[in-house]
């Protein structure tokens, strides 16, 4: 079940009938993971997410901080 190993023979034979599994599987897994994250954490958004990503969450703003 290695997509790199399966792609070569499929390319030579021009038979991609079962290659869809390697595309749909990861995409479906990503969608399911985002759904679980949304359920567990909530919809997110707002400035708190941006502040946390920048390492500024919980810090007092000073005149030297810039956006």
C-alpha positions in Angstrom: 0.0 0.0 0.0 2.8 2.4 -0.9 1.5 5.0 -3.4 5.0 5.7 -4.8 5.6 2.0 -5.4 2.1 1.6 -7.0 2.3 4.7 -9.3 5.1 3.4 -11.5 3.4 0.2 -12.7 0.1 2.0 -13.0 1.7 4.7 -15.1 3.3 2.1 -17.5 0.0 0.2 -17.8 -2.1 3.4 -17.8 -4.4 1.8 -15.3 -5.4 4.2 -12.6 -8.6 2.5 -11.7 -7.6 1.9 -8.1 -5.3 4.8 -7.6 -8.2 7.0 -6.3 -7.8 5.4 -2.9 -4.4 7.2 -2.5 -6.0 10.5 -3.2 -9.4 10.2 -1.5 -8.0 8.6 1.7 -5.7 11.4 2.8 -8.2 14.1 1.9 -11.0 12.3 3.8 -8.7 11.9 6.8 -7.9 15.6 6.7 -11.6 16.6 6.6 -12.4 14.2 9.5 -9.5 15.6 11.5 -10.6 19.2 11.0 -14.1 18.2 12.0 -12.9 16.7 15.2 -10.7 19.7 15.9 -13.6 22.0 15.4 -15.8 19.9 17.7 -13.2 19.8 20.4 -11.9 23.4 20.2 -14.8 25.3 18.7 -14.8 27.3 15.5 -11.8 29.4 16.5 -11.0 32.7 14.7 -10.6 36.1 16.3 -7.5 37.7 17.4 -6.6 35.3 20.2 -5.6 32.7 17.6 -3.4 35.1 15.8 -1.9 36.3 19.1 -1.1 32.8 20.2 0.5 32.0 16.9 2.7 35.1 17.3 3.6 34.2 20.8 1.9 37.3 22.2 -0.9 35.6 24.1 -1.0 36.6 27.8 1.7 39.3 27.4 1.0 42.9 28.1 1.5 45.2 25.1 4.2 47.8 25.4 5.1 50.7 23.2 7.9 48.6 21.6 5.4 45.9 20.3 4.5 46.4 16.7 1.8 44.6 14.6 
